[in-house]
């Protein structure tokens, strides 16, 4: 373990999805960006991912200035992009994201293998030709990002072309790209995030920390409940309140020398403003993120 690593407490970052801000149309009530950024900083968080297109200003310099005005550093950006279609050039599509990341001093491009359809409730199956295209594009993007001083990672994500533990292993075997380990999505997709962290720590370049209500996750896995409905029902919970052994994952990664960010990502769907008495019975992002930060501080201690 490196003695020069930044302490874990200083590597905790936020993500707008914990406040219900998502790229999926109709996802739920959306906070104003200034409110989200102010609340992040009030919770002692020092950095954040960008959030979906349109959350921050489009111009790279304006993105950086907006975060700096709220005392937040930039970590990375989640970029869903079609990787399996030979008629689509994903590298062209992620170039704008890389420019924005560099302008804000961020380090990490977080790719998801989008299906090409909206939402995360359904996905097609890939044939061998589609897999070959996807893996080749991952290496192209990895090389282009590295040439610009960025780290590219692939995020296994429910409702994308790389969802399960088996599909994640296929990416590890067939490409050079690193992984964004999302502890919730991998579990819901049928993988084992604890085992992955232990087997492949050298391939994990970025971490999204989630905890999950396993009973709801099992219903998604069995096809009894659409993913979006499960999120709205509270499938993602504050760290320590669910069934993911988050502490074991962090211990394993830290022991292996992981020096990257731990991004708090509790996917949330809001019916309305948590400050409005009419909708206050729903999720409270500030309370949940505060609980998750406290959990991580206890793990770090």
URGIMO-V460435 format. One record per residue. N is the residue number from 0. SS is DSSP state (helix for helix, strand for strand, loop for the rest). D_LAST is the distance of its C-alpha to the last C-alpha in Angstrom with 1 decimal. Layout:
<<N:SS:D_LAST> <N:SS:D_LAST>>
This chain:
<<0:loop:15.9> <1:loop:16.8> <2:loop:15.6> <3:loop:17.2> <4:loop:15.3> <5:loop:14.1> <6:loop:10.3> <7:helix:9.3> <8:helix:9.1> <9:helix:12.6> <10:helix:13.8> <11:strand:13.9> <12:strand:17.6> <13:strand:20.0> <14:loop:23.2> <15:helix:26.3> <16:helix:26.8> <17:helix:24.1> <18:helix:26.7> <19:loop:29.5> <20:loop:30.8> <21:loop:32.3> <22:loop:35.1> <23:loop:36.9> <24:loop:40.0> <25:loop:40.0> <26:loop:36.3> <27:loop:36.1> <28:loop:36.1> <29:loop:34.6> <30:loop:32.8> <31:loop:34.1> <32:helix:32.1> <33:helix:31.7> <34:helix:30.2> <35:helix:27.6> <36:helix:26.7> <37:helix:26.6> <38:helix:24.4> <39:helix:21.9> <40:helix:21.7> <41:helix:21.6> <42:loop:18.4> <43:loop:16.8> <44:loop:17.3> <45:loop:18.7> <46:strand:20.6> <47:strand:22.5> <48:loop:24.9> <49:loop:28.5> <50:loop:29.4> <51:loop:32.9> <52:strand:36.1> <53:loop:37.3> <54:loop:34.1> <55:strand:33.9> <56:loop:37.2> <57:loop:38.9> <58:loop:39.6> <59:helix:36.8> <60:helix:37.0> <61:helix:36.8> <62:helix:33.7> <63:helix:32.0> <64:helix:33.5> <65:helix:32.4> <66:helix:28.7> <67:helix:28.9> <68:helix:30.6> <69:loop:27.6> <70:loop:25.1> <71:loop:23.8> <72:strand:23.8> <73:strand:25.3> <74:loop:23.5> <75:strand:26.2> <76:strand:28.8> <77:strand:29.5> <78:strand:33.1> <79:strand:35.0> <80:strand:38.1> <81:strand:40.8> <82:loop:40.5> <83:loop:43.0> <84:loop:46.2> <85:loop:48.4> <86:loop:50.0> <87:loop:46.8> <88:loop:45.4> <89:helix:41.7> <90:helix:41.2> <91:helix:43.5> <92:helix:41.4> <93:helix:38.0> <94:helix:39.5> <95:helix:39.2> <96:helix:35.5> <97:helix:34.9> <98:helix:36.8> <99:helix:34.7> <100:helix:31.5> <101:helix:32.8> <102:helix:34.1> <103:loop:30.7> <104:loop:28.9> <105:loop:27.0> <106:loop:26.4> <107:strand:26.6> <108:strand:29.5> <109:strand:28.5> <110:strand:31.7> <111:strand:32.7> <112:strand:36.0> <113:strand:37.9> <114:loop:40.8> <115:loop:43.0> <116:loop:43.1> <117:loop:41.3> <118:loop:38.4> <119:loop:36.5> <120:loop:38.5> <121:loop:40.9> <122:loop:41.1> <123:loop:43.8> <124:loop:43.7> <125:loop:43.8> <126:loop:46.6> <127:helix:46.4> <128:helix:47.9> <129:helix:45.3> <130:helix:42.5> <131:helix:44.1> <132:helix:44.3> <133:helix:40.7> <134:helix:39.4> <135:helix:41.7> <136:helix:40.6> <137:helix:36.9> <138:helix:37.8> <139:helix:40.0> <140:helix:37.3> <141:helix:34.7> <142:helix:37.2> <143:helix:38.1> <144:helix:34.6> <145:helix:33.8> <146:helix:37.0> <147:loop:35.7> <148:loop:32.4> <149:loop:30.5> <150:strand:28.5> <151:strand:30.2> <152:strand:28.4> <153:strand:29.9> <154:strand:28.3> <155:loop:29.5> <156:loop:30.2> <157:loop:32.1> <158:loop:35.7> <159:loop:35.9> <160:loop:37.6> <161:loop:34.4> <162:loop:32.7> <163:loop:32.3> <164:helix:30.5> <165:helix:34.0> <166:helix:34.7> <167:helix:31.4> <168:helix:32.4> <169:helix:35.7> <170:helix:34.2> <171:helix:32.2> <172:helix:35.4> <173:helix:37.7> <174:loop:36.1> <175:loop:34.0> <176:loop:31.8> <177:strand:28.1> <178:strand:26.3> <179:strand:24.3> <180:strand:22.4> <181:strand:22.6> <182:helix:20.9> <183:helix:23.3> <184:helix:26.5> <185:helix:26.4> <186:helix:26.0> <187:helix:28.8> <188:loop:30.9> <189:loop:30.9> <190:loop:28.4> <191:loop:25.3> <192:helix:22.3> <193:helix:20.3> <194:helix:23.3> <195:helix:23.8> <196:helix:20.4> <197:helix:21.1> <198:helix:24.7> <199:loop:24.7> <200:helix:21.5> <201:helix:23.9> <202:helix:25.6> <203:strand:22.7> <204:strand:22.8> <205:strand:21.3> <206:strand:19.2> <207:strand:20.0> <208:strand:17.6> <209:loop:19.6> <210:strand:19.7> <211:strand:23.2> <212:loop:25.5> <213:helix:27.0> <214:helix:30.2> <215:helix:31.0> <216:helix:30.1> <217:helix:32.5> <218:helix:35.2> <219:helix:34.8> <220:helix:35.0> <221:loop:38.2> <222:loop:39.8> <223:loop:40.0> <224:loop:38.1> <225:loop:38.0> <226:helix:34.6> <227:helix:35.1> <228:helix:36.0> <229:helix:33.0> <230:helix:30.7> <231:helix:32.8> <232:loop:32.3> <233:loop:28.5> <234:loop:27.7> <235:strand:24.5> <236:strand:22.0> <237:loop:18.6> <238:loop:15.6> <239:loop:15.2> <240:loop:18.7> <241:loop:20.6> <242:loop:21.4> <243:loop:19.5> <244:loop:16.8> <245:helix:14.5> <246:helix:11.5> <247:helix:14.0> <248:helix:15.3> <249:helix:12.2> <250:helix:11.5> <251:helix:15.2> <252:helix:15.4> <253:helix:12.7> <254:helix:14.3> <255:loop:17.6> <256:loop:16.9> <257:loop:16.7> <258:loop:16.5> <259:loop:17.8> <260:loop:17.0> <261:strand:15.5> <262:strand:18.1> <263:strand:17.8> <264:loop:21.2> <265:loop:22.3> <266:loop:26.1> <267:loop:27.8> <268:loop:31.5> <269:loop:32.5> <270:loop:35.9> <271:loop:36.0> <272:loop:34.3> <273:loop:31.4> <274:loop:32.7> <275:loop:36.2> <276:loop:36.9> <277:loop:39.0> <278:loop:36.1> <279:loop:33.1> <280:loop:32.9> <281:loop:31.5> <282:loop:28.0> <283:loop:26.1> <284:helix:24.1> <285:helix:22.4> <286:helix:21.2> <287:helix:20.1> <288:helix:18.3> <289:helix:16.5> <290:helix:15.4> <291:helix:14.2> <292:helix:12.2> <293:helix:10.6> <294:helix:10.0> <295:helix:8.5> <296:helix:6.1> <297:helix:5.1> <298:helix:5.4> <299:helix:3.8> <300:loop:0.0>>
